């Protein structure tokens, strides 16, 4: 009977033609009263549900819930000094967080928008993204998304997956059927500097396949805590960031994943969560399920100079005594060693097909000098000489 009476009172006083206020306290007592406007002394307790029609003026409580319609579609939820209010203007719905000038989320027949006044902005938690669905209405089936991937980093696509989906970024097209109209340009702006400070460049990065590797026998394991320096017979110079798996070592507590911080052929230093003091045995090899840390970069600097490739230069062999190289798989400079009759420049990452390469000897032409190109290397042949300098530039064929 008591519940039926409360329901009847609420329904009666919600009628727009009546001026009354209802206060429901936590102990379920209702006090319907005729009030010109609600005041603090009208409140039965500080925690309450307060519902009143358009003739009344809202009062912010210490905590609680208010439905304060100025028409049938407007209402507020107020928690102390903080309010979330919705407004209907006849053509749009506005949800205001805080004061009306703070932050507005607007819903209209043409879509959704978020605007801010003197303060505020649209802020998403780190794991929250923005997604789109192919359906006519919003669903949980998102096929296009933007997510945070780190500080100042936006990732296109949903969560990483075993079979990632190719992503496309497009520019507005000329609508089909329009006669002879040029498309629009796309501009990528680098950061601008001031005075003698150079502007920022543009960098395009890709991750090639990891180095081919097998298990290498560990012959030394220096250190008692991370980082460890590991000597492994035949191990390549691993790129920094490579994940190497150690197995079959004694003690077994050293078996697990290691992240390379520096490396040379046959030896690398790496950090790990594994602990122990090595006594014997073990193998080391690339963890084939880890992402490849190596990055190839096409970089355009503020002076419109291009730089191509990754940090590690190609390997040299049979180039005389003490040769040296500066460069990448795409371009570089080789200084031959003493009494060199040739040189093999082995690419870090083989091309699919023999690339188009141009090789130039800087000094006066020798009696004999020539070169050949394969998918894996440039092979130079020359009359024996010392310390001559050669430049090379390579471009991949269509297909790699």
LONU-177044 format. One record per residue (C-alpha): residue in one letter; x, y, z. Coordinates in steps of 0.2 Angstrom, whole numbers. Example, Ala and Ser with C-alpha at 12.3 -4.5 7.8 and 13.67 -1.06 7.14 Angstrom:
# residues 2
A  62  -22  39;
S  68  -5  36;
END
This chain:
# residues 400
X  0  0  0;
X  14  12  4;
X  23  8  -12;
X  7  11  -22;
X  4  28  -14;
X  22  34  -18;
X  20  29  -36;
X  4  38  -37;
X  11  54  -30;
X  26  54  -41;
X  15  51  -57;
X  3  65  -51;
X  16  78  -47;
X  26  75  -64;
X  11  81  -73;
X  17  98  -82;
X  1  107  -76;
X  5  105  -57;
X  18  114  -47;
X  25  102  -33;
X  41  94  -28;
X  45  77  -22;
X  59  72  -10;
X  63  53  -9;
X  76  50  6;
X  86  34  8;
X  73  29  21;
X  59  29  7;
X  49  43  15;
X  40  55  2;
X  36  73  6;
X  26  80  -8;
X  24  99  -5;
X  18  114  -15;
X  34  125  -17;
X  37  141  -27;
X  55  135  -28;
X  66  122  -19;
X  78  128  -6;
X  90  120  5;
X  78  118  20;
X  66  109  9;
X  78  94  7;
X  74  80  19;
X  92  73  18;
X  108  77  9;
X  106  61  -1;
X  91  61  -11;
X  81  59  -27;
X  73  75  -32;
X  61  77  -47;
X  52  93  -51;
X  44  101  -66;
X  48  117  -76;
X  42  130  -64;
X  55  126  -52;
X  74  130  -50;
X  87  117  -47;
X  97  117  -31;
X  114  108  -31;
X  114  96  -17;
X  129  88  -8;
X  126  72  -18;
X  111  65  -27;
X  102  64  -43;
X  90  77  -51;
X  79  76  -66;
X  75  95  -69;
X  65  96  -85;
X  62  113  -93;
X  53  102  -106;
X  50  83  -107;
X  68  80  -114;
X  79  90  -103;
X  87  84  -86;
X  102  85  -75;
X  113  73  -65;
X  121  82  -51;
X  135  76  -39;
X  140  90  -28;
X  147  104  -38;
X  148  93  -54;
X  134  92  -66;
X  130  82  -82;
X  115  91  -90;
X  106  87  -106;
X  97  100  -117;
X  85  98  -131;
X  84  114  -142;
X  71  106  -155;
X  84  101  -167;
X  99  94  -157;
X  103  86  -140;
X  117  94  -130;
X  126  85  -115;
X  135  98  -105;
X  148  92  -92;
X  151  106  -79;
X  146  124  -84;
X  138  126  -101;
X  154  134  -107;
X  165  119  -101;
X  162  105  -113;
X  148  100  -124;
X  144  84  -133;
X  131  87  -146;
X  120  75  -155;
X  110  81  -171;
X  102  72  -185;
X  118  75  -195;
X  130  67  -182;
X  140  69  -166;
X  151  83  -161;
X  161  88  -146;
X  165  107  -142;
X  173  116  -128;
X  171  133  -121;
X  184  142  -110;
X  190  125  -103;
X  189  107  -106;
X  192  96  -121;
X  189  78  -127;
X  200  66  -117;
X  200  48  -119;
X  208  35  -107;
X  224  26  -114;
X  215  10  -120;
X  200  19  -127;
X  200  22  -146;
X  188  29  -159;
X  180  17  -171;
X  168  16  -186;
X  157  2  -191;
X  151  -3  -209;
X  133  -4  -202;
X  120  10  -204;
X  119  11  -185;
X  132  10  -171;
X  137  -8  -167;
X  151  -17  -158;
X  158  -23  -175;
X  171  -10  -178;
X  182  -12  -194;
X  190  6  -194;
X  198  13  -179;
X  211  25  -171;
X  220  21  -155;
X  234  28  -144;
X  251  19  -147;
X  261  29  -135;
X  266  47  -131;
X  262  58  -146;
X  258  42  -156;
X  241  38  -165;
X  239  20  -172;
X  227  16  -186;
X  218  0  -184;
X  210  -10  -170;
X  221  -21  -158;
X  236  -30  -164;
X  232  -47  -171;
X  240  -63  -178;
X  234  -57  -196;
X  234  -38  -196;
X  223  -29  -209;
X  231  -17  -221;
X  226  1  -218;
X  222  15  -230;
X  223  34  -228;
X  214  43  -242;
X  210  60  -248;
X  194  67  -254;
X  191  63  -273;
X  182  72  -287;
X  165  64  -288;
X  163  52  -303;
X  154  60  -317;
X  162  77  -315;
X  171  83  -331;
X  190  85  -332;
X  193  91  -314;
X  210  88  -305;
X  211  80  -289;
X  217  88  -273;
X  235  88  -266;
X  239  80  -249;
X  252  90  -238;
X  262  82  -223;
X  269  97  -213;
X  285  94  -202;
X  287  105  -187;
X  293  122  -190;
X  308  129  -181;
X  313  148  -178;
X  327  159  -183;
X  342  147  -186;
X  333  132  -179;
X  330  119  -193;
X  312  113  -196;
X  308  95  -192;
X  309  82  -206;
X  298  68  -212;
X  302  50  -209;
X  294  34  -217;
X  298  18  -208;
X  296  -1  -212;
X  301  -16  -203;
X  309  -29  -214;
X  310  -48  -210;
X  322  -53  -196;
X  339  -60  -199;
X  340  -78  -203;
X  346  -87  -188;
X  349  -104  -179;
X  353  -110  -162;
X  371  -105  -157;
X  381  -114  -143;
X  385  -102  -129;
X  403  -103  -124;
X  403  -89  -111;
X  390  -80  -100;
X  397  -65  -91;
X  389  -57  -76;
X  378  -62  -61;
X  363  -51  -64;
X  355  -42  -79;
X  362  -36  -91;
X  372  -51  -96;
X  386  -52  -110;
X  384  -68  -119;
X  396  -76  -131;
X  388  -88  -144;
X  398  -97  -158;
X  392  -91  -175;
X  379  -79  -168;
X  377  -64  -180;
X  377  -45  -174;
X  359  -44  -168;
X  351  -27  -170;
X  347  -18  -154;
X  330  -23  -147;
X  331  -41  -154;
X  323  -54  -143;
X  335  -68  -141;
X  329  -85  -132;
X  342  -94  -121;
X  338  -112  -119;
X  347  -128  -111;
X  358  -117  -100;
X  364  -122  -83;
X  357  -116  -71;
X  340  -117  -80;
X  334  -101  -71;
X  344  -92  -85;
X  333  -99  -99;
X  321  -87  -106;
X  320  -71  -116;
X  334  -58  -118;
X  333  -40  -126;
X  349  -36  -135;
X  356  -19  -130;
X  373  -20  -140;
X  380  -33  -151;
X  395  -39  -162;
X  397  -55  -172;
X  398  -69  -160;
X  393  -59  -144;
X  379  -48  -137;
X  374  -39  -121;
X  356  -41  -116;
X  344  -37  -102;
X  332  -50  -95;
X  321  -54  -80;
X  331  -71  -78;
X  343  -73  -64;
X  357  -84  -60;
X  376  -87  -62;
X  380  -97  -78;
X  391  -113  -76;
X  389  -122  -93;
X  379  -126  -109;
X  365  -117  -117;
X  360  -111  -134;
X  355  -93  -140;
X  344  -89  -155;
X  332  -76  -161;
X  315  -78  -154;
X  304  -80  -169;
X  288  -75  -161;
X  295  -57  -156;
X  293  -42  -167;
X  308  -37  -177;
X  316  -22  -170;
X  325  -17  -186;
X  318  -2  -195;
X  321  4  -213;
X  319  23  -215;
X  316  34  -229;
X  319  52  -222;
X  317  69  -229;
X  326  82  -219;
X  322  101  -218;
X  335  104  -232;
X  325  92  -244;
X  339  79  -243;
X  334  61  -243;
X  342  48  -232;
X  337  30  -235;
X  340  14  -225;
X  344  8  -207;
X  358  11  -195;
X  369  -4  -199;
X  380  -3  -215;
X  381  -18  -226;
X  395  -31  -223;
X  412  -30  -232;
X  423  -45  -236;
X  438  -48  -248;
X  441  -29  -248;
X  460  -29  -244;
X  467  -25  -227;
X  456  -14  -215;
X  442  -8  -227;
X  428  3  -221;
X  410  8  -226;
X  397  21  -223;
X  380  19  -229;
X  365  7  -230;
X  358  -6  -242;
X  352  9  -253;
X  368  19  -254;
X  385  21  -247;
X  404  24  -248;
X  417  10  -247;
X  435  14  -243;
X  445  -1  -249;
X  459  -8  -239;
X  477  -11  -243;
X  481  -20  -260;
X  463  -23  -263;
X  459  -32  -280;
X  441  -32  -276;
X  427  -31  -263;
X  410  -39  -259;
X  397  -28  -252;
X  384  -39  -244;
X  367  -31  -241;
X  359  -32  -224;
X  343  -38  -231;
X  343  -47  -248;
X  333  -39  -262;
X  320  -51  -270;
X  328  -47  -287;
X  345  -40  -291;
X  343  -21  -288;
X  348  -8  -301;
X  365  -2  -294;
X  377  12  -300;
X  395  10  -294;
X  408  24  -296;
X  426  24  -292;
X  431  42  -286;
X  449  43  -292;
X  457  42  -309;
X  450  26  -317;
X  461  10  -314;
X  468  -1  -328;
X  454  -13  -324;
X  438  -10  -313;
X  421  -18  -315;
X  406  -23  -304;
X  392  -36  -304;
X  375  -35  -294;
X  365  -50  -286;
X  350  -50  -275;
X  362  -52  -260;
X  378  -41  -264;
X  388  -30  -275;
X  404  -38  -281;
X  419  -26  -286;
X  434  -31  -296;
X  449  -20  -299;
X  467  -18  -302;
X  476  -20  -286;
X  477  -4  -276;
X  475  3  -259;
X  463  14  -250;
X  453  19  -266;
X  435  25  -263;
X  420  19  -271;
X  402  25  -271;
X  386  15  -274;
X  368  18  -276;
X  354  5  -277;
X  336  5  -281;
X  325  -11  -280;
X  316  -18  -295;
X  297  -18  -296;
X  293  -32  -285;
X  308  -30  -273;
END
